[in-house]
Amino acid sequence: MRKKIIAANWKMNMTVNEAKSFLDTFVRELGDESRAEVVVIPPFTALAEVSNRLTDVQNVKLGAQNLHWEKSGAFTGEVSAAMLRELFVRYVVVGHSERRTLFGETDATVNKKARAALDATLKPIVCIGETLAQRDANQVEQVLEMQLKGSLAGFSAEELQQMVLAYEPVWAIGTGRTASPEQAQEAQAFIRKTIATIADPATADKIRIQYGGSVKADNASALMSQPDIDGALVGGASLDPRGFAEIVKATCKLQD
């Protein structure tokens, strides 16, 4: 069984003090629950503090929201994989829909970022997903296949197994709209089928695919119970420590 992975993407939210307060409450609420893998992904300014706070917390891992593909250089405002590793970051999000739509990231740049992450022993969470216009035009599978083949080009089966994929329909992110469990399952089953053609069926069976898009405590169980949904990349709801803990707990109950 693939272990579920629930990640809290705080986006451009949470000061250092707010992050401290969040962790105090969340770690207490979570307790020693470890049936699902939990990742907290703060903004860069809070990474060091969150890393320190998680030193003695065994069941919560640290993630970052982005990285640059170069090791160093004249890239003002960017952060390298080595800088993240020094803070004991384990996961890094690449190709989030907001990076693609607002900052012009392409499958090619996502591919380079994923490569840089793996080369630094970071695990990339590679995001893909269609817009509402693309869904309405019945282009979901076409878009997902193109994004997968572009973002994952050149990776071996072994490398792909170190990644996490996150299916995030753009129309469901921060809108309050959520893909139905059936819609999400259909898309994620297609993603797994595509990975089998890119690599092999064994790799497709092993790789974890999260769902992202207005995940909340009251819909987590229905989504996470789908056979090809292996966790969630949670946005707005992850800013509430108790609410995020409820999402994790709801998911963990399904692991029994």
C-alpha positions in Angstrom: 0.0 0.0 0.0 1.2 3.5 -0.9 1.6 5.6 2.2 -0.6 8.7 2.0 1.2 12.0 2.0 -0.5 15.2 3.2 1.3 18.5 2.6 0.5 21.9 3.9 1.3 24.6 1.3 1.2 27.9 3.2 1.9 29.9 0.0 2.7 33.6 0.8 1.2 33.4 4.3 2.6 33.0 7.8 5.2 35.2 9.4 7.9 33.5 11.6 5.8 34.2 14.7 2.7 32.9 13.1 4.6 29.7 12.0 5.7 29.1 15.6 2.1 29.4 16.9 0.8 27.1 14.1 3.4 24.4 15.0 2.7 24.6 18.7 -0.9 23.8 18.1 -0.6 21.5 15.1 2.1 19.2 16.7 0.0 18.9 19.8 -3.2 18.1 17.9 -1.4 15.6 15.7 0.2 13.7 18.6 2.2 10.6 17.6 0.0 9.9 14.5 2.3 8.5 11.8 0.0 6.5 9.5 0.3 9.2 6.9 3.4 11.2 5.9 2.9 14.9 6.8 4.9 17.7 5.2 4.7 21.4 6.2 5.7 23.8 3.4 6.2 27.4 4.8 7.4 30.5 2.9 11.2 30.8 2.6 11.4 33.3 5.5 10.0 30.8 8.0 12.0 27.7 6.8 14.8 28.0 9.3 12.4 28.5 12.3 10.2 25.7 11.2 13.2 23.4 10.7 14.4 24.2 14.2 10.9 23.5 15.6 10.7 20.2 13.9 14.1 18.9 15.1 12.5 16.7 17.7 9.2 16.0 15.8 9.6 12.7 14.0 6.2 12.6 12.2 6.3 16.0 10.4 8.7 16.7 7.5 9.8 20.1 6.0 9.1 21.2 2.5 9.9 24.3 0.4 7.6 26.0 -2.1 10.1 26.4 -5.0 13.8 26.3 -6.0 16.1 27.4 -8.8 17.7 24.8 -11.0 21.2 26.3 -10.8 23.5 25.6 -7.9 24.5 29.2 -7.4 25.0 32.5 -9.3 23.5 35.8 -10.2 19.8 34.9 -9.7 18.5 37.6 -7.5 15.6 36.5 -5.4 16.1 32.8 -6.0 17.0 29.9 -3.7 19.1 26.8 -4.6 18.7 23.2 -3.6 21.8 23.3 -1.5 20.4 26.2 0.5 17.3 24.1 1.2 19.2 21.0 2.1 21.2 23.0 4.7 17.8 23.7 6.4 16.9 20.0 6.4 14.2 20.4 3.8 13.0 17.1 2.4 10.5 18.0 -0.2 10.1 20.9 -2.7 7.1 21.9 -4.8 7.8 22.4 -8.4 5.4 23.6 -11.1 2.6 24.7 -8.8 -0.2 26.1 -11.0 0.3 29.6 -9.5 4.0 29.4 -10.6 2.9 28.3 -14.0 0.1 30.9 -14.5 1.4 33.9 -12.6 5.2 33.5 -13.2 5.4 31.9 -16.6 6.9 28.5 -15.5 6.8 25.9 -18.2 7.2 22.1 -18.4 10.8 22.7 -19.4 11.6 24.8 -16.3 9.7 22.4 -14.1 11.8 19.6 -15.5 15.0 21.4 -14.7 13.9 22.2 -11.1 12.9 18.6 -10.6 16.3 17.5 -11.8 18.1 20.0 -9.4 16.0 18.7 -6.5 16.8 15.1 -7.1 20.4 15.8 -7.6 20.4 17.4 -4.2 18.5 14.4 -2.6 15.4 16.5 -2.3 12.1 14.9 -3.3 10.1 17.0 -5.8 6.4 17.4 -5.6 5.6 17.9 -9.3 2.3 19.7 -9.9 0.1 19.3 -13.0 -3.5 20.2 -13.8 -5.9 21.7 -16.3 -7.7 25.0 -16.4 -11.5 25.3 -16.5 -11.4 26.2 -20.2 -9.4 23.1 -20.9 -11.7 20.9 -18.9 -14.8 22.3 -20.6 -13.1 21.7 -24.0 -12.6 18.0 -23.0 -8.8 18.4 -23.1 -8.0 17.1 -19.6 -6.2 14.0 -20.7 -4.3 15.8 -23.5 -3.1 18.5 -21.1 -2.1 16.1 -18.4 -0.2 13.9 -20.8 1.7 16.9 -22.2 2.6 18.2 -18.8 3.7 14.8 -17.6 5.9 14.1 -20.6 7.4 17.5 -20.5 8.0 17.8 -16.8 9.3 14.3 -16.4 11.4 14.0 -19.5 14.7 12.2 -19.0 14.1 10.7 -15.6 14.7 7.0 -15.0 12.1 4.8 -13.4 14.1 4.8 -10.1 14.1 8.6 -10.1 10.4 8.9 -10.8 9.8 6.7 -7.8 11.5 9.3 -5.6 9.0 11.9 -6.7 5.4 12.8 -5.7 2.9 14.0 -8.3 0.2 16.5 -7.4 -2.9 16.7 -9.6 -4.3 20.2 -9.0 -7.1 21.3 -11.3 -6.5 25.0 -11.7 -10.2 25.8 -11.5 -10.4 24.2 -8.0 -7.5 26.0 -6.4 -8.5 28.7 -3.9 -11.9 28.9 -5.4 -13.9 26.8 -3.0 -14.8 24.5 -5.9 -13.5 21.0 -5.5 -13.3 18.3 -8.1 -15.7 15.6 -7.1 -14.1 12.4 -5.8 -15.0 10.8 -9.1 -13.5 13.6 -11.2 -10.3 13.5 -9.2 -10.1 9.7 -9.4 -10.6 9.7 -13.1 -7.8 12.2 -13.7 -5.4 10.5 -11.3 -6.1 7.1 -12.8 -5.1 8.6 -16.1 -2.0 10.1 -14.6 -1.0 6.7 -13.3 -1.7 5.1 -16.6 0.5 7.7 -18.3 3.4 7.0 -15.9 3.2 3.4 -16.9 3.8 4.4 -20.5 6.6 6.9 -19.6 8.3 4.4 -17.3 6.7 1.0 -16.5 3.7 -0.4 -14.6 5.7 -1.1 -11.5 6.8 2.6 -11.3 3.2 3.7 -11.9 2.1 1.5 -9.1 4.7 2.9 -6.7 4.5 6.6 -7.4 2.3 8.7 -5.1 -0.2 11.1 -6.6 -1.7 13.8 -4.4 -4.9 15.8 -5.1 -4.8 19.5 -4.6 -7.7 21.9 -4.9 -9.8 23.2 -2.0 -9.2 20.1 0.2 -10.9 20.5 3.6 -11.6 18.4 6.7 -15.2 17.8 5.5 -14.2 16.4 2.0 -10.8 14.8 2.8 -12.2 11.3 3.6 -14.2 11.1 0.3 -11.3 12.2 -1.7 -8.6 10.2 0.0 -10.7 7.0 -0.2 -10.3 6.9 -4.0 -7.9 4.2 -5.1 -5.5 6.5 -7.1 -5.5 9.5 -4.6 -2.5 9.0 -2.4 -2.8 12.2 -0.3 -3.4 15.9 -0.6 -1.5 19.2 -1.3 -3.6 21.5 0.9 -3.6 25.2 0.5 -5.9 27.6 2.4 -7.2 24.9 4.8 -3.6 24.2 5.9 -3.4 27.6 7.6 -5.6 26.5 10.4 -3.6 24.1 12.6 -6.6 22.3 14.0 -8.3 22.1 10.6 -5.2 20.7 9.0 -4.8 18.2 11.8 -8.3 17.0 11.1 -7.5 16.5 7.4 -4.5 14.4 8.4 -6.5 12.4 10.9 -9.3 11.7 8.5 -6.7 10.5 6.0 -4.9 8.3 8.6 -8.1 6.5 9.4 -8.2 5.2 5.9 -4.8 3.6 6.3 -6.1 1.0 8.7 
